[in-house]
Amino acid sequence: MVRTIIGGETLDILHVIPYFGGNMGGEYSACKAMAEAQRNGGHNVTILTSKWPIDDEIPDKQLIRFNTPFRFSNFTYTPTMKRWLMENGSRFDVIHLHTFRSYQNALVCKMRKKVGKPIVIQAHGSVPRSIGNRGMKRLFDLLYLPSILRSVDLAFALSESERDDYISIGFRKEKIAIIPNGIPLDQYGENLIPHEFRTKFGFEKQKPLIMFIGRLDRIKGPDILIAAFADLTKRGIDASLAIVGPGIDQIESLNKMIVDLGVQDSVKITGALYGRDKFSAYADADIVVIPSRYETFPVVLLEALSIGKPVILSDRCSVAEEFKRYCTITPPEMEAISNAIATILIDLDGYSDRALKAKAEIVDTYDINKVSKRIVTIYEFVSRGENFDAGHN
């Protein structure tokens, strides 16, 4: 039986995500931040995931991992989760699914009647069939999309563009709520030591530092930025480039590209950085570049603007129009990004002032605690069988 949630009640919330670890990018970060904000709001939160990869930052009592006898890329098979859901699923007030095409989401939706609880889904930009393994996505949709469409009470979209993606595969508009990413702003007040990142990784203090922060994946475009940086050096611009993020599979090819372009003395791949180390990197950067070939709502965008860093943002990002007053918008192309960096370096103080003006909006709109409260309100609508339609967005 579905319990009607009354505003202000303590909720039992179940998040389900196919993988949970620092190397997994935005969906992991968003799920983790949301769960922590909901706990801070007084709710009881459990996360179900696979045993790939392991992240020791989360205490076991808050995270339940299931054996993963089979994995193909990011698709993780966790068969013992079914029994756990049968025994425990009904004690939660709402089930919040993360990513879109996963064994875990298919399982929860198949068990909707047995569990008997509202289900919401947050795809984190993974809906389009044209991105990633198209054949696997088509097969998954053939087998499981009808069940997901029947079982999911509401879908969270990061932008109007992602809402359109949901509609294109069969979701009704009134079953979609646009909710932006949020970031834990209370973590940004730490005292950061000037040049700490530069000193640690050997970047010269007097040179402008261009920075990429994100998963080292082709879709994120680090190769485009490296090519753009090499073009800058040909113009005689003396700067440094830091590539920060997880992605062991891509490091070898990116390093080869760096050597082939002859910029190995000015470019460093640092690997993944988290917490204070990551924000030390932001603090030392002069320009943050998001050169993605496809993107919905990158958390890096909010993080960089929250500490007043000029951002060059790909026009393939679905919130590019919304953030154009704070960022320099370019296509994810070598020449366009090279020109944008050169332009900003000419008037770095002016562009930094524009970025600083974004702070107030970031705090007002994208604080994870405020975003969490909006999501909990939507849980309440869903429990009452009400549509959280466009009029509420």
C-alpha positions as CSV (number, residue, x, y, z in Angstrom):
1,M,0.0,0.0,0.0
2,V,1.3,3.5,-1.0
3,R,1.5,5.8,2.0
4,T,0.4,9.4,1.3
5,I,3.3,11.6,2.4
6,I,2.3,14.7,4.3
7,G,4.6,17.8,4.0
8,G,7.3,17.9,6.7
9,E,7.3,14.2,7.5
10,T,10.5,12.2,7.8
11,L,10.7,10.0,4.7
12,D,12.4,6.6,4.0
13,I,14.0,7.2,0.6
14,L,15.7,4.5,-1.5
15,H,18.2,5.5,-4.2
16,V,19.1,2.9,-6.8
17,I,22.1,3.4,-9.0
18,P,24.0,0.8,-11.1
19,Y,27.5,1.9,-9.9
20,F,28.8,4.1,-7.2
21,G,32.3,5.4,-7.0
22,G,34.4,8.6,-7.6
23,N,35.5,7.5,-11.0
24,M,32.0,7.3,-12.4
25,G,31.4,10.9,-13.0
26,G,28.3,13.1,-12.8
27,E,25.6,10.6,-11.9
28,Y,27.6,9.3,-9.0
29,S,28.3,12.9,-7.7
30,A,24.7,13.9,-8.1
31,C,23.3,10.8,-6.3
32,K,25.8,11.2,-3.5
33,A,25.2,14.9,-3.0
34,M,21.4,14.4,-3.1
35,A,21.5,11.5,-0.6
36,E,23.7,13.5,1.8
37,A,21.4,16.6,1.5
38,Q,18.3,14.5,2.2
39,R,20.0,12.9,5.3
40,N,20.9,16.4,6.5
41,G,17.2,17.3,6.0
42,G,16.3,14.6,8.5
43,H,15.3,11.9,6.1
44,N,16.3,8.2,6.2
45,V,18.2,7.4,3.0
46,T,19.5,4.1,1.6
47,I,21.5,3.6,-1.6
48,L,21.5,0.3,-3.5
49,T,24.3,-0.3,-6.0
50,S,26.7,-2.9,-7.4
51,K,30.1,-3.8,-6.1
52,W,31.7,-2.0,-8.9
53,P,33.6,0.2,-8.3
54,I,34.3,0.4,-4.5
55,D,34.2,3.8,-2.8
56,D,35.2,3.7,0.8
57,E,33.9,7.3,1.4
58,I,30.4,6.1,2.2
59,P,29.8,4.1,5.4
60,D,28.3,0.6,4.9
61,K,25.2,1.4,6.9
62,Q,24.2,4.0,4.3
63,L,25.1,2.0,1.2
64,I,24.2,-1.6,0.3
65,R,26.4,-3.2,-2.4
66,F,25.4,-6.3,-4.3
67,N,27.6,-8.9,-5.9
68,T,28.3,-8.2,-9.5
69,P,29.0,-11.5,-11.4
70,F,28.8,-9.8,-14.8
71,R,29.6,-6.3,-16.1
72,F,29.6,-4.9,-19.6
73,S,31.0,-1.4,-19.6
74,N,28.8,0.5,-17.1
75,F,26.0,-2.2,-17.3
76,T,26.2,-4.1,-14.0
77,Y,24.3,-7.3,-13.2
78,T,23.2,-7.6,-9.6
79,P,20.8,-10.6,-9.4
80,T,20.7,-10.8,-5.5
81,M,19.2,-7.3,-5.4
82,K,15.8,-8.9,-6.4
83,R,15.5,-10.8,-3.1
84,W,16.5,-7.8,-1.1
85,L,13.8,-5.7,-2.8
86,M,11.2,-8.3,-2.2
87,E,12.0,-8.4,1.5
88,N,12.7,-4.7,2.1
89,G,11.3,-2.6,-0.8
90,S,7.9,-2.0,0.7
91,R,9.3,-0.2,3.7
92,F,10.4,2.8,1.7
93,D,8.2,5.8,0.8
94,V,9.7,6.4,-2.6
95,I,12.3,4.8,-4.9
96,H,14.6,7.1,-6.8
97,L,16.3,5.5,-9.8
98,H,19.5,7.0,-11.3
99,T,20.7,6.7,-14.9
100,F,18.2,5.3,-17.4
101,R,19.2,2.0,-19.0
102,S,20.3,-0.4,-16.3
103,Y,19.6,-3.8,-15.0
104,Q,18.7,-2.3,-11.6
105,N,16.1,0.1,-13.1
106,A,14.6,-2.7,-15.2
107,L,14.4,-4.9,-12.1
108,V,12.7,-2.2,-9.9
109,C,10.1,-1.4,-12.6
110,K,9.3,-5.1,-13.1
111,M,8.7,-5.4,-9.4
112,R,6.6,-2.3,-9.1
113,K,3.4,-4.1,-8.1
114,K,5.2,-6.3,-5.5
115,V,7.0,-3.4,-4.0
116,G,4.0,-1.1,-4.3
117,K,5.9,2.2,-3.9
118,P,6.2,5.3,-6.1
119,I,9.1,5.3,-8.5
120,V,10.9,8.4,-9.9
121,I,13.8,8.3,-12.4
122,Q,16.7,10.7,-13.0
123,A,18.6,9.8,-16.2
124,H,21.4,12.3,-15.8
125,G,21.6,12.9,-19.5
126,S,21.6,9.3,-20.6
127,V,18.3,9.1,-22.5
128,P,19.4,9.9,-26.1
129,R,19.9,6.7,-28.2
130,S,22.4,8.6,-30.4
131,I,25.0,8.8,-27.6
132,G,27.1,5.8,-26.5
133,N,26.4,2.2,-27.5
134,R,23.4,2.6,-29.8
135,G,22.8,-1.1,-30.4
136,M,22.7,-1.8,-26.6
137,K,20.3,1.1,-26.0
138,R,18.0,-0.1,-28.8
139,L,18.0,-3.6,-27.4
140,F,17.3,-2.4,-23.8
141,D,14.5,-0.2,-25.0
142,L,12.9,-3.1,-26.9
143,L,13.0,-5.3,-23.8
144,Y,12.4,-2.9,-21.0
145,L,11.2,0.5,-22.0
146,P,7.5,-0.4,-22.0
147,S,7.8,-1.5,-18.4
148,I,9.7,1.6,-17.4
149,L,7.1,3.8,-19.0
150,R,4.3,2.0,-17.2
151,S,6.0,1.9,-13.8
152,V,7.7,5.3,-13.4
153,D,5.5,7.9,-11.8
154,L,7.7,10.9,-12.7
155,A,11.0,11.6,-14.5
156,F,13.5,14.3,-13.5
157,A,15.0,16.3,-16.3
158,L,17.9,18.7,-15.9
159,S,16.8,21.0,-18.6
160,E,14.1,21.6,-21.3
161,S,16.3,19.7,-23.7
162,E,16.4,16.6,-21.5
163,R,12.6,16.9,-21.0
164,D,12.3,16.7,-24.8
165,D,14.6,13.6,-24.8
166,Y,12.2,11.9,-22.4
167,I,9.2,12.8,-24.5
168,S,10.9,11.4,-27.6
169,I,11.0,7.9,-26.1
170,G,7.4,7.9,-24.8
171,F,7.2,9.8,-21.5
172,R,4.2,12.2,-21.2
173,K,5.1,15.9,-20.6
174,E,3.0,16.0,-17.4
175,K,5.2,13.2,-15.9
176,I,8.4,15.2,-16.2
177,A,9.7,17.8,-13.8
178,I,12.7,20.0,-14.6
179,I,15.0,20.0,-11.7
180,P,18.6,21.3,-12.0
181,N,21.7,19.8,-10.6
182,G,22.7,21.1,-7.2
183,I,26.0,21.4,-5.4
184,P,26.9,21.4,-1.7
185,L,27.9,25.1,-1.4
186,D,28.7,24.7,2.3
187,Q,31.8,22.8,1.3
188,Y,33.3,25.7,-0.6
189,G,34.2,27.9,2.4
190,E,37.4,26.0,3.2
191,N,40.5,28.1,3.3
192,L,42.4,27.3,0.2
193,I,46.1,28.0,0.0
194,P,47.1,30.1,-3.1
195,H,49.1,28.1,-5.7
196,E,48.7,24.9,-3.7
197,F,47.6,23.0,-6.8
198,R,50.2,24.6,-9.1
199,T,53.0,23.7,-6.6
200,K,51.9,20.1,-6.2
201,F,51.7,19.4,-9.9
202,G,54.6,21.6,-11.1
203,F,52.7,24.4,-12.9
204,E,54.5,27.7,-13.1
205,K,52.8,30.4,-10.9
206,Q,53.2,33.2,-13.4
207,K,51.7,31.5,-16.4
208,P,47.9,31.5,-17.1
209,L,46.5,28.1,-16.3
210,I,43.7,26.6,-18.4
211,M,41.8,23.7,-16.9
212,F,39.6,20.8,-17.8
213,I,37.9,19.0,-15.0
214,G,35.7,15.9,-15.7
215,R,35.7,12.3,-16.8
216,L,38.3,11.6,-19.4
217,D,35.9,10.4,-22.0
218,R,35.6,11.3,-25.7
219,I,32.1,12.7,-25.1
220,K,33.6,15.2,-22.6
221,G,36.0,16.5,-25.2
222,P,39.4,16.7,-23.5
223,D,41.1,15.9,-26.8
224,I,39.4,19.0,-28.4
225,L,40.9,21.2,-25.6
226,I,44.3,19.7,-26.0
227,A,44.2,20.4,-29.7
228,A,43.0,24.0,-29.0
229,F,45.8,24.5,-26.5
230,A,48.4,23.3,-29.0
231,D,47.0,25.9,-31.4
232,L,47.4,28.6,-28.8
233,T,51.1,27.7,-28.3
234,K,51.6,28.1,-32.1
235,R,50.3,31.6,-31.8
236,G,52.9,32.3,-29.2
237,I,50.7,32.3,-26.2
238,D,52.6,31.0,-23.2
239,A,50.2,29.2,-20.8
240,S,49.7,25.8,-19.1
241,L,47.0,23.2,-19.3
242,A,45.8,20.9,-16.6
243,I,43.6,17.9,-17.4
244,V,41.9,16.8,-14.2
245,G,39.7,13.8,-13.9
246,P,39.2,10.0,-13.8
247,G,39.5,7.8,-16.9
248,I,42.4,5.3,-16.9
249,D,41.3,4.0,-20.3
250,Q,41.9,7.3,-22.0
251,I,45.1,8.5,-20.4
252,E,47.4,6.7,-22.8
253,S,45.8,8.0,-25.9
254,L,45.6,11.6,-24.5
255,N,49.3,11.4,-23.5
256,K,50.2,10.3,-27.0
257,M,48.2,13.2,-28.4
258,I,50.0,15.6,-26.1
259,V,53.4,14.3,-27.2
260,D,52.5,14.3,-30.9
261,L,51.4,17.9,-30.7
262,G,54.6,18.9,-28.9
263,V,53.0,20.4,-25.8
264,Q,54.2,17.9,-23.2
265,D,56.1,20.6,-21.4
266,S,53.0,22.6,-20.8
267,V,50.3,20.0,-20.3
268,K,49.8,17.6,-17.3
269,I,47.1,15.0,-16.7
270,T,46.7,14.9,-12.9
271,G,44.2,12.1,-12.5
272,A,41.1,12.4,-10.4
273,L,40.9,14.9,-7.6
274,Y,38.2,15.1,-5.0
275,G,37.0,17.4,-2.2
276,R,39.5,20.1,-1.1
277,D,42.1,18.9,-3.7
278,K,39.6,19.5,-6.5
279,F,38.7,23.0,-5.3
280,S,42.4,23.8,-4.9
281,A,42.6,23.1,-8.6
282,Y,39.7,25.4,-9.3
283,A,41.2,28.1,-7.2
284,D,44.5,28.1,-9.2
285,A,42.8,28.0,-12.6
286,D,42.5,31.1,-14.7
287,I,40.0,29.6,-17.2
288,V,37.8,26.4,-16.9
289,V,36.9,24.9,-20.2
290,I,33.9,22.5,-20.7
291,P,34.4,21.3,-24.4
292,S,31.8,18.5,-24.3
293,R,30.5,17.0,-27.5
294,Y,27.2,16.3,-25.6
295,E,26.2,17.5,-22.1
296,T,23.1,18.1,-20.1
297,F,24.0,20.1,-17.0
298,P,27.6,19.7,-15.9
299,V,28.3,20.1,-12.2
300,V,31.7,21.5,-13.2
301,L,29.9,24.5,-14.5
302,L,28.3,25.3,-11.2
303,E,31.5,24.5,-9.2
304,A,33.7,26.8,-11.4
305,L,31.2,29.7,-11.3
306,S,30.6,29.3,-7.6
307,I,34.2,30.5,-7.0
308,G,34.3,33.1,-9.8
309,K,36.2,31.3,-12.5
310,P,35.6,32.3,-16.2
311,V,34.1,29.3,-18.1
312,I,34.1,28.4,-21.7
313,L,31.1,26.2,-22.3
314,S,30.3,24.0,-25.2
315,D,27.1,24.9,-27.1
316,R,26.3,21.2,-27.1
317,C,25.4,21.6,-23.4
318,S,21.7,21.9,-23.0
319,V,21.9,24.8,-20.5
320,A,24.3,26.9,-22.7
321,E,21.6,29.4,-23.5
322,E,20.6,29.8,-19.8
323,F,24.2,30.4,-18.8
324,K,25.4,32.6,-21.7
325,R,25.3,35.7,-19.6
326,Y,28.0,34.2,-17.4
327,C,30.0,32.0,-19.8
328,T,31.7,32.2,-23.2
329,I,29.7,29.8,-25.4
330,T,31.5,28.1,-28.3
331,P,31.0,25.0,-30.4
332,P,33.2,22.1,-29.3
333,E,35.8,22.7,-32.0
334,M,39.5,23.3,-31.8
335,E,39.6,26.7,-33.5
336,A,36.6,28.1,-31.7
337,I,37.9,27.1,-28.3
338,S,41.4,28.4,-29.1
339,N,40.0,31.7,-30.1
340,A,37.8,31.9,-26.9
341,I,40.8,31.2,-24.6
342,A,42.9,33.9,-26.4
343,T,40.1,36.4,-26.1
344,I,39.6,35.8,-22.4
345,L,43.3,36.0,-21.6
346,I,43.4,39.5,-23.2
347,D,40.9,40.7,-20.6
348,L,41.1,38.1,-17.8
349,D,40.1,40.5,-15.0
350,G,36.9,41.6,-16.9
351,Y,35.9,38.0,-17.6
352,S,36.6,37.1,-14.0
353,D,34.3,39.9,-12.8
354,R,31.5,38.5,-15.0
355,A,32.0,35.1,-13.5
356,L,31.9,36.5,-9.9
357,K,28.5,37.9,-10.7
358,A,27.2,34.4,-11.1
359,K,27.8,33.6,-7.4
360,A,24.5,35.0,-6.1
361,E,22.4,33.0,-8.6
362,I,24.4,29.8,-7.9
363,V,23.7,30.2,-4.2
364,D,20.0,31.1,-4.7
365,T,19.2,28.4,-7.2
366,Y,21.6,25.6,-7.2
367,D,22.4,25.0,-3.5
368,I,21.9,21.2,-3.1
369,N,19.9,21.7,0.1
370,K,17.4,23.8,-1.8
371,V,17.3,21.4,-4.7
372,S,16.8,18.5,-2.3
373,K,13.8,20.2,-0.7
374,R,12.2,20.7,-4.2
375,I,12.7,17.0,-4.9
376,V,11.2,15.9,-1.6
377,T,8.2,18.1,-2.4
378,I,7.8,16.3,-5.7
379,Y,8.0,13.0,-3.8
380,E,4.9,14.2,-1.9
381,F,3.1,15.0,-5.1
382,V,3.9,11.6,-6.5
383,S,2.7,9.8,-3.3
384,R,-0.7,11.5,-3.7
385,G,-1.0,10.5,-7.3
386,E,-0.7,14.1,-8.5
387,N,1.1,15.2,-11.7
388,F,4.0,17.6,-11.1
389,D,3.4,19.3,-14.5
390,A,5.1,22.2,-16.2
391,G,3.1,24.7,-14.2
392,H,5.2,23.7,-11.1
393,N,8.5,24.0,-12.9
